[in-house]
């Protein structure tokens, strides 16, 4: 978005744009998913498993850094939208996963498509989290719970 703004394109298209921000409430789970994906090289469920499964290494400091990076990214989006007078439609990832039809309908109304529907048969992505995600979450919380920011 910033590149479009700097290039002078943003001003030419802004009146036709609608923005939707999908944010994950559970930043710790998001960070764990990121860390595992970077270690396995498997960023989407549609990607094949590597032939030799890597030994995953839990790292509290790495997860903290990823949480901070994710939070900073959302902050930067918020600042960009605010500075440009844009009020995006905000969707929580967890709500989308729990009730995709309701969220799609809501988004459709917000962006001017009251009959917007999802075609679930075309969704090829699937949840990748497993026992490792839960183990890492517990280990992280055990180490970091209620630390000062």
Wavefront OBJ file of the C-alpha trace (Angstrom):
o trace
v 0.000 0.000 0.000
v 2.811 2.379 0.819
v 4.446 1.660 -2.541
v 1.178 2.563 -4.280
v 0.987 5.769 -2.246
v 4.601 6.759 -2.923
v 4.167 5.990 -6.632
v 1.119 8.272 -6.791
v -1.185 5.406 -7.774
v -3.033 5.232 -4.488
v -4.632 8.665 -4.963
v -5.952 7.567 -8.358
v -7.659 4.412 -7.094
v -8.592 5.174 -3.474
v -12.157 6.220 -4.291
v -12.817 2.728 -5.738
v -11.087 0.769 -2.950
v -12.506 -1.087 0.007
v -10.156 -2.527 2.596
v -10.549 -5.598 4.762
v -8.089 -6.332 7.558
v -8.021 -9.881 8.877
v -6.301 -10.023 12.237
v -5.627 -12.964 14.464
v -6.587 -12.347 18.084
v -4.296 -15.089 19.350
v -0.893 -13.650 18.459
v 0.940 -16.369 20.395
v -0.650 -19.111 18.289
v 0.087 -17.095 15.166
v 3.731 -16.749 16.222
v 4.010 -20.469 16.930
v 2.556 -21.259 13.496
v 5.064 -18.885 11.898
v 8.004 -20.408 13.765
v 7.003 -23.939 12.821
v 6.431 -22.943 9.187
v 9.876 -21.357 8.952
v 11.491 -24.470 10.403
v 9.569 -26.913 8.208
v 9.369 -24.772 5.077
v 5.672 -25.600 4.954
v 3.795 -22.296 4.956
v 0.464 -23.610 3.645
v -1.382 -26.867 4.146
v -1.324 -27.397 0.387
v 2.480 -27.585 0.373
v 3.918 -31.103 0.461
v 5.712 -32.379 3.536
v 9.469 -32.464 3.215
v 10.955 -35.916 2.751
v 12.879 -35.764 6.020
v 10.859 -34.144 8.773
v 13.061 -31.600 10.544
v 13.576 -31.714 14.279
v 11.698 -28.670 15.512
v 13.448 -26.421 18.021
v 11.397 -24.452 20.536
v 12.842 -21.015 21.247
v 11.144 -18.616 23.660
v 13.093 -15.577 22.445
v 12.265 -16.327 18.811
v 8.554 -16.567 19.616
v 8.690 -13.285 21.544
v 10.339 -11.604 18.556
v 7.726 -12.994 16.179
v 4.898 -11.792 18.463
v 6.495 -8.335 18.524
v 6.899 -8.344 14.725
v 3.270 -9.396 14.179
v 2.056 -6.705 16.575
v 4.223 -4.096 14.862
v 2.842 -5.078 11.453
v -0.734 -4.596 12.634
v 0.274 -1.281 14.178
v 1.790 -0.118 10.874
v -1.381 -1.063 8.966
v -3.456 0.817 11.529
v -1.260 3.899 11.220
v -1.355 3.784 7.416
v -5.132 3.522 7.337
v -5.554 6.227 9.985
v -3.181 8.655 8.274
v -5.072 8.196 5.021
v -8.553 8.489 6.519
v -9.391 4.886 5.701
v -11.698 2.879 7.927
v -11.212 -0.740 6.878
v -13.588 -3.566 7.621
v -11.959 -5.445 10.474
v -12.308 -9.226 10.752
v -10.936 -11.418 13.481
v -9.407 -14.587 12.055
v -10.905 -16.696 14.830
v -14.401 -15.465 13.935
v -13.797 -16.259 10.278
v -12.720 -19.803 11.123
v -15.632 -20.320 13.544
v -18.380 -19.003 11.258
v -17.126 -18.271 7.741
v -20.573 -17.760 6.236
v -21.547 -15.086 8.762
v -18.225 -13.288 8.425
v -18.327 -13.349 4.607
v -21.869 -11.971 4.710
v -20.741 -9.221 7.127
v -17.748 -8.315 4.965
v -19.955 -8.274 1.874
v -22.344 -5.798 3.483
v -19.430 -3.595 4.588
v -17.857 -3.431 1.144
v -21.071 -3.071 -0.837
v -21.783 -6.653 -1.903
v -24.837 -7.638 0.142
v -25.082 -11.028 -1.583
v -21.436 -12.029 -1.106
v -21.069 -15.752 -0.430
v -18.143 -18.072 -0.003
v -17.652 -21.203 -2.044
v -16.254 -23.556 0.581
v -15.630 -26.240 -2.026
v -12.957 -23.977 -3.517
v -11.115 -23.516 -0.209
v -8.078 -25.762 -0.301
v -6.311 -24.636 2.842
v -6.687 -26.563 6.078
v -5.604 -26.068 9.666
v -2.027 -27.223 10.216
v -1.750 -26.907 13.993
v -1.117 -30.098 15.911
v 0.191 -31.296 19.281
v 3.481 -29.451 18.739
v 1.621 -26.136 18.653
v -0.027 -26.919 21.988
v 3.251 -28.071 23.549
v 5.026 -24.897 22.448
v 2.181 -22.744 23.731
v 2.396 -24.345 27.176
v 6.194 -24.089 27.224
v 6.073 -20.423 26.218
v 3.414 -19.546 28.781
v 5.268 -21.417 31.495
v 8.378 -19.374 30.775
v 6.853 -15.975 30.001
v 3.546 -15.746 31.826
v 2.845 -12.314 33.296
v 6.176 -10.793 32.377
v 6.418 -7.050 32.135
v 6.246 -5.497 28.685
l 1 2 3 4 5 6 7 8 9 10 11 12 13 14 15 16 17 18 19 20 21 22 23 24 25 26 27 28 29 30 31 32 33 34 35 36 37 38 39 40 41 42 43 44 45 46 47 48 49 50 51 52 53 54 55 56 57 58 59 60 61 62 63 64 65 66 67 68 69 70 71 72 73 74 75 76 77 78 79 80 81 82 83 84 85 86 87 88 89 90 91 92 93 94 95 96 97 98 99 100 101 102 103 104 105 106 107 108 109 110 111 112 113 114 115 116 117 118 119 120 121 122 123 124 125 126 127 128 129 130 131 132 133 134 135 136 137 138 139 140 141 142 143 144 145 146 147 148 149
